[in-house]
Amino acid sequence: MRVPDLLKLIPEERLSFLVDHHKTDHKVKKLPASLLFKSLLYSQFEVKQNSL
């Protein structure tokens, strides 16, 4: 299974609910939490050597 297929399984409404519920975008406006989540998911599945 590829990352785009996995992201289709997670509705955008659910991601926005979690962002609002945990207030992750309260102080950080330039990098939204939903984009950060998608980037982390992509790096976990697609990149051979992950780093911080």
PDBQT receptor file of N, H, CA, C and O in Angstrom, charges set to zero:
ATOM      1  N   MET A   1       0.850  -1.178   0.000  1.00  0.00    +0.000 N 
ATOM      2  CA  MET A   1       0.000   0.000   0.000  1.00  0.00    +0.000 C 
ATOM      3  C   MET A   1       0.896   1.240   0.000  1.00  0.00    +0.000 C 
ATOM      4  O   MET A   1       1.897   1.309   0.713  1.00  0.00    +0.000 OA
ATOM      5  N   ARG A   2       0.514   2.192  -0.801  1.00  0.00    +0.000 N 
ATOM      6  H   ARG A   2      -0.299   2.137  -1.381  1.00  0.00    +0.000 HD
ATOM      7  CA  ARG A   2       1.294   3.415  -0.934  1.00  0.00    +0.000 C 
ATOM      8  C   ARG A   2       0.715   4.513  -0.052  1.00  0.00    +0.000 C 
ATOM      9  O   ARG A   2      -0.409   4.415   0.441  1.00  0.00    +0.000 OA
ATOM     10  N   VAL A   3       1.511   5.558   0.134  1.00  0.00    +0.000 N 
ATOM     11  H   VAL A   3       2.425   5.638  -0.266  1.00  0.00    +0.000 HD
ATOM     12  CA  VAL A   3       1.107   6.663   1.009  1.00  0.00    +0.000 C 
ATOM     13  C   VAL A   3      -0.159   7.365   0.508  1.00  0.00    +0.000 C 
ATOM     14  O   VAL A   3      -1.039   7.642   1.323  1.00  0.00    +0.000 OA
ATOM     15  N   PRO A   4      -0.296   7.665  -0.776  1.00  0.00    +0.000 N 
ATOM     16  CA  PRO A   4      -1.555   8.297  -1.198  1.00  0.00    +0.000 C 
ATOM     17  C   PRO A   4      -2.787   7.444  -0.902  1.00  0.00    +0.000 C 
ATOM     18  O   PRO A   4      -3.859   7.972  -0.606  1.00  0.00    +0.000 OA
ATOM     19  N   ASP A   5      -2.629   6.138  -0.982  1.00  0.00    +0.000 N 
ATOM     20  H   ASP A   5      -1.758   5.709  -1.223  1.00  0.00    +0.000 HD
ATOM     21  CA  ASP A   5      -3.742   5.250  -0.648  1.00  0.00    +0.000 C 
ATOM     22  C   ASP A   5      -4.069   5.324   0.838  1.00  0.00    +0.000 C 
ATOM     23  O   ASP A   5      -5.238   5.315   1.225  1.00  0.00    +0.000 OA
ATOM     24  N   LEU A   6      -3.040   5.395   1.662  1.00  0.00    +0.000 N 
ATOM     25  H   LEU A   6      -2.090   5.402   1.347  1.00  0.00    +0.000 HD
ATOM     26  CA  LEU A   6      -3.258   5.521   3.105  1.00  0.00    +0.000 C 
ATOM     27  C   LEU A   6      -3.914   6.851   3.452  1.00  0.00    +0.000 C 
ATOM     28  O   LEU A   6      -4.795   6.908   4.311  1.00  0.00    +0.000 OA
ATOM     29  N   LEU A   7      -3.492   7.910   2.792  1.00  0.00    +0.000 N 
ATOM     30  H   LEU A   7      -2.777   7.864   2.094  1.00  0.00    +0.000 HD
ATOM     31  CA  LEU A   7      -4.065   9.224   3.080  1.00  0.00    +0.000 C 
ATOM     32  C   LEU A   7      -5.523   9.313   2.650  1.00  0.00    +0.000 C 
ATOM     33  O   LEU A   7      -6.295  10.083   3.220  1.00  0.00    +0.000 OA
ATOM     34  N   LYS A   8      -5.898   8.534   1.655  1.00  0.00    +0.000 N 
ATOM     35  H   LYS A   8      -5.271   7.908   1.192  1.00  0.00    +0.000 HD
ATOM     36  CA  LYS A   8      -7.304   8.503   1.244  1.00  0.00    +0.000 C 
ATOM     37  C   LYS A   8      -8.175   7.841   2.306  1.00  0.00    +0.000 C 
ATOM     38  O   LYS A   8      -9.372   8.116   2.391  1.00  0.00    +0.000 OA
ATOM     39  N   LEU A   9      -7.575   6.965   3.116  1.00  0.00    +0.000 N 
ATOM     40  H   LEU A   9      -6.603   6.741   3.046  1.00  0.00    +0.000 HD
ATOM     41  CA  LEU A   9      -8.327   6.293   4.171  1.00  0.00    +0.000 C 
ATOM     42  C   LEU A   9      -8.617   7.209   5.358  1.00  0.00    +0.000 C 
ATOM     43  O   LEU A   9      -9.543   6.960   6.129  1.00  0.00    +0.000 OA
ATOM     44  N   ILE A  10      -7.823   8.266   5.500  1.00  0.00    +0.000 N 
ATOM     45  H   ILE A  10      -7.070   8.468   4.874  1.00  0.00    +0.000 HD
ATOM     46  CA  ILE A  10      -8.004   9.209   6.605  1.00  0.00    +0.000 C 
ATOM     47  C   ILE A  10      -8.730  10.443   6.057  1.00  0.00    +0.000 C 
ATOM     48  O   ILE A  10      -8.152  11.190   5.267  1.00  0.00    +0.000 OA
ATOM     49  N   PRO A  11      -9.962  10.665   6.456  1.00  0.00    +0.000 N 
ATOM     50  CA  PRO A  11     -10.693  11.817   5.927  1.00  0.00    +0.000 C 
ATOM     51  C   PRO A  11     -10.080  13.137   6.408  1.00  0.00    +0.000 C 
ATOM     52  O   PRO A  11      -9.572  13.235   7.525  1.00  0.00    +0.000 OA
ATOM     53  N   GLU A  12     -10.141  14.127   5.552  1.00  0.00    +0.000 N 
ATOM     54  H   GLU A  12     -10.553  14.048   4.645  1.00  0.00    +0.000 HD
ATOM     55  CA  GLU A  12      -9.601  15.448   5.883  1.00  0.00    +0.000 C 
ATOM     56  C   GLU A  12     -10.348  16.061   7.075  1.00  0.00    +0.000 C 
ATOM     57  O   GLU A  12      -9.761  16.806   7.860  1.00  0.00    +0.000 OA
ATOM     58  N   GLU A  13     -11.617  15.752   7.204  1.00  0.00    +0.000 N 
ATOM     59  H   GLU A  13     -12.093  15.146   6.567  1.00  0.00    +0.000 HD
ATOM     60  CA  GLU A  13     -12.399  16.266   8.336  1.00  0.00    +0.000 C 
ATOM     61  C   GLU A  13     -11.863  15.726   9.660  1.00  0.00    +0.000 C 
ATOM     62  O   GLU A  13     -11.849  16.427  10.672  1.00  0.00    +0.000 OA
ATOM     63  N   ARG A  14     -11.422  14.465   9.635  1.00  0.00    +0.000 N 
ATOM     64  H   ARG A  14     -11.434  13.896   8.813  1.00  0.00    +0.000 HD
ATOM     65  CA  ARG A  14     -10.884  13.863  10.860  1.00  0.00    +0.000 C 
ATOM     66  C   ARG A  14      -9.562  14.529  11.250  1.00  0.00    +0.000 C 
ATOM     67  O   ARG A  14      -9.314  14.789  12.427  1.00  0.00    +0.000 OA
ATOM     68  N   LEU A  15      -8.721  14.800  10.257  1.00  0.00    +0.000 N 
ATOM     69  H   LEU A  15      -8.922  14.588   9.301  1.00  0.00    +0.000 HD
ATOM     70  CA  LEU A  15      -7.467  15.492  10.547  1.00  0.00    +0.000 C 
ATOM     71  C   LEU A  15      -7.727  16.887  11.096  1.00  0.00    +0.000 C 
ATOM     72  O   LEU A  15      -7.083  17.308  12.057  1.00  0.00    +0.000 OA
ATOM     73  N   SER A  16      -8.656  17.596  10.497  1.00  0.00    +0.000 N 
ATOM     74  H   SER A  16      -9.179  17.254   9.717  1.00  0.00    +0.000 HD
ATOM     75  CA  SER A  16      -8.950  18.947  10.985  1.00  0.00    +0.000 C 
ATOM     76  C   SER A  16      -9.567  18.911  12.384  1.00  0.00    +0.000 C 
ATOM     77  O   SER A  16      -9.320  19.809  13.189  1.00  0.00    +0.000 OA
ATOM     78  N   PHE A  17     -10.367  17.881  12.680  1.00  0.00    +0.000 N 
ATOM     79  H   PHE A  17     -10.567  17.151  12.026  1.00  0.00    +0.000 HD
ATOM     80  CA  PHE A  17     -10.910  17.725  14.027  1.00  0.00    +0.000 C 
ATOM     81  C   PHE A  17      -9.791  17.529  15.044  1.00  0.00    +0.000 C 
ATOM     82  O   PHE A  17      -9.799  18.144  16.110  1.00  0.00    +0.000 OA
ATOM     83  N   LEU A  18      -8.827  16.670  14.710  1.00  0.00    +0.000 N 
ATOM     84  H   LEU A  18      -8.821  16.171  13.843  1.00  0.00    +0.000 HD
ATOM     85  CA  LEU A  18      -7.720  16.420  15.633  1.00  0.00    +0.000 C 
ATOM     86  C   LEU A  18      -6.858  17.658  15.830  1.00  0.00    +0.000 C 
ATOM     87  O   LEU A  18      -6.384  17.922  16.934  1.00  0.00    +0.000 OA
ATOM     88  N   VAL A  19      -6.658  18.413  14.763  1.00  0.00    +0.000 N 
ATOM     89  H   VAL A  19      -7.044  18.199  13.866  1.00  0.00    +0.000 HD
ATOM     90  CA  VAL A  19      -5.889  19.656  14.869  1.00  0.00    +0.000 C 
ATOM     91  C   VAL A  19      -6.602  20.636  15.796  1.00  0.00    +0.000 C 
ATOM     92  O   VAL A  19      -5.969  21.258  16.648  1.00  0.00    +0.000 OA
ATOM     93  N   ASP A  20      -7.913  20.773  15.632  1.00  0.00    +0.000 N 
ATOM     94  H   ASP A  20      -8.427  20.267  14.940  1.00  0.00    +0.000 HD
ATOM     95  CA  ASP A  20      -8.678  21.684  16.485  1.00  0.00    +0.000 C 
ATOM     96  C   ASP A  20      -8.749  21.188  17.925  1.00  0.00    +0.000 C 
ATOM     97  O   ASP A  20      -8.639  21.972  18.868  1.00  0.00    +0.000 OA
ATOM     98  N   HIS A  21      -8.933  19.891  18.084  1.00  0.00    +0.000 N 
ATOM     99  H   HIS A  21      -9.023  19.254  17.318  1.00  0.00    +0.000 HD
ATOM    100  CA  HIS A  21      -9.079  19.317  19.421  1.00  0.00    +0.000 C 
ATOM    101  C   HIS A  21      -7.798  19.474  20.243  1.00  0.00    +0.000 C 
ATOM    102  O   HIS A  21      -7.855  19.806  21.426  1.00  0.00    +0.000 OA
ATOM    103  N   HIS A  22      -6.660  19.238  19.624  1.00  0.00    +0.000 N 
ATOM    104  H   HIS A  22      -6.614  18.968  18.663  1.00  0.00    +0.000 HD
ATOM    105  CA  HIS A  22      -5.386  19.308  20.337  1.00  0.00    +0.000 C 
ATOM    106  C   HIS A  22      -4.709  20.672  20.219  1.00  0.00    +0.000 C 
ATOM    107  O   HIS A  22      -3.646  20.893  20.799  1.00  0.00    +0.000 OA
ATOM    108  N   LYS A  23      -5.327  21.586  19.467  1.00  0.00    +0.000 N 
ATOM    109  H   LYS A  23      -6.190  21.406  18.996  1.00  0.00    +0.000 HD
ATOM    110  CA  LYS A  23      -4.839  22.958  19.310  1.00  0.00    +0.000 C 
ATOM    111  C   LYS A  23      -3.378  23.002  18.848  1.00  0.00    +0.000 C 
ATOM    112  O   LYS A  23      -2.566  23.758  19.381  1.00  0.00    +0.000 OA
ATOM    113  N   THR A  24      -3.066  22.180  17.851  1.00  0.00    +0.000 N 
ATOM    114  H   THR A  24      -3.726  21.566  17.418  1.00  0.00    +0.000 HD
ATOM    115  CA  THR A  24      -1.685  22.103  17.378  1.00  0.00    +0.000 C 
ATOM    116  C   THR A  24      -1.295  23.285  16.504  1.00  0.00    +0.000 C 
ATOM    117  O   THR A  24      -0.110  23.600  16.394  1.00  0.00    +0.000 OA
ATOM    118  N   ASP A  25      -2.259  23.942  15.885  1.00  0.00    +0.000 N 
ATOM    119  H   ASP A  25      -3.222  23.687  15.975  1.00  0.00    +0.000 HD
ATOM    120  CA  ASP A  25      -1.947  25.100  15.042  1.00  0.00    +0.000 C 
ATOM    121  C   ASP A  25      -2.114  26.418  15.794  1.00  0.00    +0.000 C 
ATOM    122  O   ASP A  25      -2.186  27.479  15.174  1.00  0.00    +0.000 OA
ATOM    123  N   HIS A  26      -2.174  26.359  17.106  1.00  0.00    +0.000 N 
ATOM    124  H   HIS A  26      -2.116  25.497  17.609  1.00  0.00    +0.000 HD
ATOM    125  CA  HIS A  26      -2.413  27.566  17.895  1.00  0.00    +0.000 C 
ATOM    126  C   HIS A  26      -1.283  28.580  17.754  1.00  0.00    +0.000 C 
ATOM    127  O   HIS A  26      -1.543  29.765  17.547  1.00  0.00    +0.000 OA
ATOM    128  N   LYS A  27      -0.041  28.135  17.862  1.00  0.00    +0.000 N 
ATOM    129  H   LYS A  27       0.170  27.172  18.030  1.00  0.00    +0.000 HD
ATOM    130  CA  LYS A  27       1.101  29.058  17.792  1.00  0.00    +0.000 C 
ATOM    131  C   LYS A  27       1.878  28.964  16.496  1.00  0.00    +0.000 C 
ATOM    132  O   LYS A  27       2.588  29.901  16.132  1.00  0.00    +0.000 OA
ATOM    133  N   VAL A  28       1.756  27.856  15.798  1.00  0.00    +0.000 N 
ATOM    134  H   VAL A  28       1.179  27.095  16.094  1.00  0.00    +0.000 HD
ATOM    135  CA  VAL A  28       2.512  27.664  14.563  1.00  0.00    +0.000 C 
ATOM    136  C   VAL A  28       1.565  27.853  13.383  1.00  0.00    +0.000 C 
ATOM    137  O   VAL A  28       0.653  27.052  13.179  1.00  0.00    +0.000 OA
ATOM    138  N   LYS A  29       1.779  28.895  12.620  1.00  0.00    +0.000 N 
ATOM    139  H   LYS A  29       2.520  29.546  12.786  1.00  0.00    +0.000 HD
ATOM    140  CA  LYS A  29       0.885  29.195  11.497  1.00  0.00    +0.000 C 
ATOM    141  C   LYS A  29       1.495  28.817  10.152  1.00  0.00    +0.000 C 
ATOM    142  O   LYS A  29       0.762  28.612   9.184  1.00  0.00    +0.000 OA
ATOM    143  N   LYS A  30       2.813  28.720  10.070  1.00  0.00    +0.000 N 
ATOM    144  H   LYS A  30       3.409  28.887  10.855  1.00  0.00    +0.000 HD
ATOM    145  CA  LYS A  30       3.461  28.504   8.779  1.00  0.00    +0.000 C 
ATOM    146  C   LYS A  30       3.463  27.049   8.334  1.00  0.00    +0.000 C 
ATOM    147  O   LYS A  30       3.472  26.772   7.134  1.00  0.00    +0.000 OA
ATOM    148  N   LEU A  31       3.454  26.118   9.279  1.00  0.00    +0.000 N 
ATOM    149  H   LEU A  31       3.447  26.344  10.253  1.00  0.00    +0.000 HD
ATOM    150  CA  LEU A  31       3.458  24.701   8.939  1.00  0.00    +0.000 C 
ATOM    151  C   LEU A  31       2.264  24.032   9.626  1.00  0.00    +0.000 C 
ATOM    152  O   LEU A  31       2.345  23.675  10.802  1.00  0.00    +0.000 OA
ATOM    153  N   PRO A  32       1.173  23.866   8.907  1.00  0.00    +0.000 N 
ATOM    154  CA  PRO A  32      -0.021  23.266   9.521  1.00  0.00    +0.000 C 
ATOM    155  C   PRO A  32       0.237  21.829   9.971  1.00  0.00    +0.000 C 
ATOM    156  O   PRO A  32       1.016  21.103   9.353  1.00  0.00    +0.000 OA
ATOM    157  N   ALA A  33      -0.418  21.434  11.041  1.00  0.00    +0.000 N 
ATOM    158  H   ALA A  33      -1.051  22.024  11.543  1.00  0.00    +0.000 HD
ATOM    159  CA  ALA A  33      -0.216  20.106  11.605  1.00  0.00    +0.000 C 
ATOM    160  C   ALA A  33      -0.633  19.005  10.643  1.00  0.00    +0.000 C 
ATOM    161  O   ALA A  33      -0.016  17.940  10.626  1.00  0.00    +0.000 OA
ATOM    162  N   SER A  34      -1.663  19.236   9.848  1.00  0.00    +0.000 N 
ATOM    163  H   SER A  34      -2.164  20.101   9.862  1.00  0.00    +0.000 HD
ATOM    164  CA  SER A  34      -2.088  18.205   8.902  1.00  0.00    +0.000 C 
ATOM    165  C   SER A  34      -1.013  17.967   7.842  1.00  0.00    +0.000 C 
ATOM    166  O   SER A  34      -0.780  16.825   7.446  1.00  0.00    +0.000 OA
ATOM    167  N   LEU A  35      -0.364  19.022   7.383  1.00  0.00    +0.000 N 
ATOM    168  H   LEU A  35      -0.553  19.950   7.705  1.00  0.00    +0.000 HD
ATOM    169  CA  LEU A  35       0.723  18.871   6.418  1.00  0.00    +0.000 C 
ATOM    170  C   LEU A  35       1.932  18.184   7.064  1.00  0.00    +0.000 C 
ATOM    171  O   LEU A  35       2.602  17.371   6.427  1.00  0.00    +0.000 OA
ATOM    172  N   LEU A  36       2.200  18.510   8.307  1.00  0.00    +0.000 N 
ATOM    173  H   LEU A  36       1.655  19.170   8.824  1.00  0.00    +0.000 HD
ATOM    174  CA  LEU A  36       3.292  17.859   9.027  1.00  0.00    +0.000 C 
ATOM    175  C   LEU A  36       3.027  16.368   9.193  1.00  0.00    +0.000 C 
ATOM    176  O   LEU A  36       3.935  15.553   9.030  1.00  0.00    +0.000 OA
ATOM    177  N   PHE A  37       1.792  16.009   9.515  1.00  0.00    +0.000 N 
ATOM    178  H   PHE A  37       1.054  16.671   9.648  1.00  0.00    +0.000 HD
ATOM    179  CA  PHE A  37       1.425  14.605   9.648  1.00  0.00    +0.000 C 
ATOM    180  C   PHE A  37       1.612  13.862   8.328  1.00  0.00    +0.000 C 
ATOM    181  O   PHE A  37       2.160  12.760   8.303  1.00  0.00    +0.000 OA
ATOM    182  N   LYS A  38       1.156  14.466   7.236  1.00  0.00    +0.000 N 
ATOM    183  H   LYS A  38       0.710  15.361   7.256  1.00  0.00    +0.000 HD
ATOM    184  CA  LYS A  38       1.287  13.832   5.924  1.00  0.00    +0.000 C 
ATOM    185  C   LYS A  38       2.751  13.678   5.531  1.00  0.00    +0.000 C 
ATOM    186  O   LYS A  38       3.125  12.673   4.926  1.00  0.00    +0.000 OA
ATOM    187  N   SER A  39       3.574  14.651   5.863  1.00  0.00    +0.000 N 
ATOM    188  H   SER A  39       3.270  15.467   6.354  1.00  0.00    +0.000 HD
ATOM    189  CA  SER A  39       5.007  14.578   5.555  1.00  0.00    +0.000 C 
ATOM    190  C   SER A  39       5.692  13.484   6.364  1.00  0.00    +0.000 C 
ATOM    191  O   SER A  39       6.536  12.753   5.845  1.00  0.00    +0.000 OA
ATOM    192  N   LEU A  40       5.330  13.379   7.621  1.00  0.00    +0.000 N 
ATOM    193  H   LEU A  40       4.645  13.973   8.043  1.00  0.00    +0.000 HD
ATOM    194  CA  LEU A  40       5.908  12.325   8.460  1.00  0.00    +0.000 C 
ATOM    195  C   LEU A  40       5.482  10.944   7.991  1.00  0.00    +0.000 C 
ATOM    196  O   LEU A  40       6.286  10.012   7.975  1.00  0.00    +0.000 OA
ATOM    197  N   LEU A  41       4.235  10.814   7.613  1.00  0.00    +0.000 N 
ATOM    198  H   LEU A  41       3.582  11.571   7.625  1.00  0.00    +0.000 HD
ATOM    199  CA  LEU A  41       3.749   9.537   7.103  1.00  0.00    +0.000 C 
ATOM    200  C   LEU A  41       4.475   9.162   5.820  1.00  0.00    +0.000 C 
ATOM    201  O   LEU A  41       4.881   8.013   5.644  1.00  0.00    +0.000 OA
ATOM    202  N   TYR A  42       4.636  10.118   4.937  1.00  0.00    +0.000 N 
ATOM    203  H   TYR A  42       4.306  11.051   5.080  1.00  0.00    +0.000 HD
ATOM    204  CA  TYR A  42       5.352   9.879   3.690  1.00  0.00    +0.000 C 
ATOM    205  C   TYR A  42       6.798   9.455   3.965  1.00  0.00    +0.000 C 
ATOM    206  O   TYR A  42       7.297   8.511   3.353  1.00  0.00    +0.000 OA
ATOM    207  N   SER A  43       7.461  10.144   4.875  1.00  0.00    +0.000 N 
ATOM    208  H   SER A  43       7.057  10.911   5.372  1.00  0.00    +0.000 HD
ATOM    209  CA  SER A  43       8.863   9.819   5.142  1.00  0.00    +0.000 C 
ATOM    210  C   SER A  43       9.018   8.442   5.777  1.00  0.00    +0.000 C 
ATOM    211  O   SER A  43      10.015   7.761   5.537  1.00  0.00    +0.000 OA
ATOM    212  N   GLN A  44       8.053   8.028   6.577  1.00  0.00    +0.000 N 
ATOM    213  H   GLN A  44       7.243   8.581   6.772  1.00  0.00    +0.000 HD
ATOM    214  CA  GLN A  44       8.133   6.715   7.201  1.00  0.00    +0.000 C 
ATOM    215  C   GLN A  44       8.023   5.583   6.179  1.00  0.00    +0.000 C 
ATOM    216  O   GLN A  44       8.650   4.538   6.349  1.00  0.00    +0.000 OA
ATOM    217  N   PHE A  45       7.246   5.774   5.139  1.00  0.00    +0.000 N 
ATOM    218  H   PHE A  45       6.736   6.623   5.001  1.00  0.00    +0.000 HD
ATOM    219  CA  PHE A  45       7.010   4.705   4.176  1.00  0.00    +0.000 C 
ATOM    220  C   PHE A  45       7.877   4.775   2.934  1.00  0.00    +0.000 C 
ATOM    221  O   PHE A  45       8.140   3.745   2.313  1.00  0.00    +0.000 OA
ATOM    222  N   GLU A  46       8.322   5.952   2.559  1.00  0.00    +0.000 N 
ATOM    223  H   GLU A  46       8.108   6.788   3.064  1.00  0.00    +0.000 HD
ATOM    224  CA  GLU A  46       9.002   6.109   1.280  1.00  0.00    +0.000 C 
ATOM    225  C   GLU A  46      10.514   6.299   1.379  1.00  0.00    +0.000 C 
ATOM    226  O   GLU A  46      11.237   5.929   0.454  1.00  0.00    +0.000 OA
ATOM    227  N   VAL A  47      10.996   6.857   2.460  1.00  0.00    +0.000 N 
ATOM    228  H   VAL A  47      10.408   7.158   3.211  1.00  0.00    +0.000 HD
ATOM    229  CA  VAL A  47      12.418   7.187   2.575  1.00  0.00    +0.000 C 
ATOM    230  C   VAL A  47      13.131   6.042   3.288  1.00  0.00    +0.000 C 
ATOM    231  O   VAL A  47      12.668   5.553   4.319  1.00  0.00    +0.000 OA
ATOM    232  N   LYS A  48      14.249   5.626   2.734  1.00  0.00    +0.000 N 
ATOM    233  H   LYS A  48      14.626   6.022   1.896  1.00  0.00    +0.000 HD
ATOM    234  CA  LYS A  48      14.985   4.500   3.323  1.00  0.00    +0.000 C 
ATOM    235  C   LYS A  48      15.656   4.865   4.651  1.00  0.00    +0.000 C 
ATOM    236  O   LYS A  48      15.566   4.116   5.624  1.00  0.00    +0.000 OA
ATOM    237  N   GLN A  49      16.332   6.026   4.684  1.00  0.00    +0.000 N 
ATOM    238  H   GLN A  49      16.405   6.634   3.893  1.00  0.00    +0.000 HD
ATOM    239  CA  GLN A  49      17.019   6.440   5.895  1.00  0.00    +0.000 C 
ATOM    240  C   GLN A  49      16.391   7.728   6.398  1.00  0.00    +0.000 C 
ATOM    241  O   GLN A  49      16.611   8.796   5.827  1.00  0.00    +0.000 OA
ATOM    242  N   ASN A  50      15.619   7.630   7.451  1.00  0.00    +0.000 N 
ATOM    243  H   ASN A  50      15.440   6.762   7.915  1.00  0.00    +0.000 HD
ATOM    244  CA  ASN A  50      14.967   8.799   8.022  1.00  0.00    +0.000 C 
ATOM    245  C   ASN A  50      15.898   9.470   9.015  1.00  0.00    +0.000 C 
ATOM    246  O   ASN A  50      16.736   8.825   9.645  1.00  0.00    +0.000 OA
ATOM    247  N   SER A  51      15.733  10.774   9.139  1.00  0.00    +0.000 N 
ATOM    248  H   SER A  51      15.052  11.298   8.627  1.00  0.00    +0.000 HD
ATOM    249  CA  SER A  51      16.496  11.530  10.121  1.00  0.00    +0.000 C 
ATOM    250  C   SER A  51      15.591  12.604  10.687  1.00  0.00    +0.000 C 
ATOM    251  O   SER A  51      14.512  12.870  10.157  1.00  0.00    +0.000 OA
ATOM    252  N   LEU A  52      16.034  13.209  11.755  1.00  0.00    +0.000 N 
ATOM    253  H   LEU A  52      16.910  12.992  12.186  1.00  0.00    +0.000 HD
ATOM    254  CA  LEU A  52      15.241  14.284  12.351  1.00  0.00    +0.000 C 
ATOM    255  C   LEU A  52      15.265  15.483  11.453  1.00  0.00    +0.000 C 
ATOM    256  O   LEU A  52      14.656  16.504  11.772  1.00  0.00    +0.000 OA
TER     257      LEU A  52
